[in-house]
């Protein structure tokens, strides 16, 4: 029942989970900053962000079940199995293996449900992006073309070059600051749909991790079934399993070590979902309309800086 080499699962899955979960919240924060002044748009983003919170809480609950089961396997089941096999109590061994199979099935079902819920949520975020575009068209003029952004970037670069070569006047400084604000606003508008698309990518990655978790448990169940089949011939117990005993005991000890490590990984994953569901979405409690333009830009820059520090990055958020 130890982990097989050909399985796609890795005990380092929390390392993949963390950046995706962190980026999801930061991307929602960017969208919230962009659209908060429009109540209809604000409501759309808020609804998706709150659903992500709920999905993360449910994911945490599923991971807690994984933690509990791995702990039970390590602390109680494997020691009991070792004793009954040593004493050739094969019927009792089969009974305990059947109990484990029930535990595994009780995990596979909720994990499968979570994978499906992520799929539905991803589709909902995709629809949200379409709705945002439609509402945006009704509320204001279409986004400025990319050439405007390019023009501002060039103007800022030229002004900065002049300021380095000449005596800097307060007028130049003010002009530069104003241009940078304009550029920030255009970048924010242009980045809106990109951010929602990245939310989908992050959620898809988390869904894939949970899908791999589901397959992992299914494989454990299959390995357990194989072990039971080797203990049985048809409907009758084999008369003598002494030739299998040493192999079984060795495998059990190896499995115990694996499950200890797996339990640690699950606790780390639980921590990721816990922190992200409880703390990462506090920006939703802020009245966005109460922020001045400078405060909005300051938050925008801060969130962008945090995004740059998180790896992997699925696409540019520059």
C-alpha positions, 0 to 999 in steps of 0.5 A, spaced: 500 500 500 505 504 499 506 509 493 507 506 486 513 509 482 508 510 476 503 514 480 502 522 478 502 523 485 507 527 489 508 528 496 510 535 495 503 537 492 502 543 497 508 547 494 504 547 487 497 548 491 500 554 495 502 559 489 495 557 485 491 559 492 495 565 493 495 568 486 487 567 486 486 571 492 491 577 489 487 577 482 480 577 485 483 583 489 486 587 483 479 585 479 475 588 485 480 595 485 478 595 478 471 594 478 469 596 485 466 603 483 461 600 479 456 596 483 453 591 478 461 589 477 463 589 484 457 585 485 459 580 480 466 580 482 464 579 490 460 573 488 465 569 485 470 571 490 466 569 496 464 562 492 472 561 491 472 562 499 467 557 500 470 552 495 476 553 499 473 551 506 470 545 503 477 543 500 480 544 507 474 539 510 476 534 505 483 535 506 482 534 514 479 527 512 485 525 508 489 527 515 485 523 519 485 517 515 492 517 514 493 518 521 488 512 523 492 508 518 499 509 521 497 509 528 492 504 529 490 500 523 497 498 520 499 496 528 493 491 528 494 488 521 501 487 523 499 483 529 494 479 526 498 477 520 503 475 525 498 470 529 496 468 522 489 470 524 487 471 516 479 472 517 481 478 522 486 481 517 481 481 511 476 484 516 480 490 517 482 491 510 475 491 509 474 497 514 480 501 510 476 500 504 470 503 507 475 509 509 478 510 502 471 510 499 469 515 504 474 520 502 474 518 494 467 521 494 467 527 497 474 529 493 470 527 486 465 532 488 470 537 490 473 536 483 466 537 480 465 543 484 471 546 482 469 545 474 463 548 475 466 554 479 471 555 473 465 555 468 462 560 473 468 565 473 468 564 465 461 567 465 463 572 469 468 575 465 463 575 459 458 579 463 463 584 466 465 585 458 457 586 457 456 591 463 462 595 462 460 596 455 454 599 457 457 603 463 462 606 460 466 607 453 470 601 451 477 600 454 482 605 451 486 601 445 493 598 447 497 604 443 495 609 448 498 605 453 504 604 448 504 612 447 504 613 455 510 608 456 514 612 451 512 619 453 514 617 460 521 614 458 522 620 454 521 625 460 525 620 465 531 621 460 530 628 460 530 629 467 536 625 468 540 629 463 537 636 466 536 639 472 529 636 475 523 641 476 517 640 480 513 641 474 517 635 470 516 631 477 508 633 477 508 631 470 511 625 470 507 623 476 500 624 472 503 620 466 504 614 471 497 615 474 494 615 467 499 609 465 496 605 471 489 606 470 490 604 462 494 598 465 488 596 470 483 597 465 487 593 460 488 587 465 481 586 467 479 580 463 487 578 463 486 577 471 479 573 471 482 569 466 488 567 470 483 566 476 481 560 472 488 558 470 489 558 478 483 554 480 484 549 474 491 548 477 488 547 484 482 542 481 488 538 478 491 537 484 485 535 487 484 530 481 490 527 482 489 526 490 482 522 488 486 518 483 491 517 489 486 514 493 483 510 488 490 507 487 490 505 494 484 502 494 486 498 488 492 496 491 488 494 497 483 490 493 489 486 490 492 485 497 485 482 499 485 478 493 492 475 494 489 473 501 483 469 498 482 464 493 475 464 490 471 464 496 476 460 501 481 463 505 488 460 503 490 454 508 497 457 509 500 464 508 506 463 511 510 464 505 506 471 504 507 473 511 514 476 511 513 480 504 506 483 507 510 485 514 515 488 510 510 492 505 506 494 511 512 497 515 514 501 509 507 503 508 507 506 515 513 511 513 509 513 507 503 515 510 506 519 516 509 523 510 503 523 507 499 526 513 504 531 514 503 534 507 496 533 508 496 538 514 500 543 510 495 543 504 490 544 510 493 550 512 494 553 505 486 552 504 485 555 511 489 561 511 486 563 504 479 562 506 480 566 512 485 571 511 486 572 504 479 575 502 479 581 507 479 586 502 472 584 500 470 588 507 473 594 504 468 599 501 472 600 495 468 607 493 471 610 500 478 609 497 481 615 494 484 615 487 491 615 490 489 609 495 487 605 489 493 606 485 497 604 492 493 598 493 494 596 486 501 597 486 502 593 492 498 587 490 502 587 483 508 587 487 506 581 491 504 577 484 511 578 482 514 575 488 509 568 487 511 563 482 509 560 478 506 565 474 501 563 468 501 569 464 504 576 465 500 581 469 505 586 468 
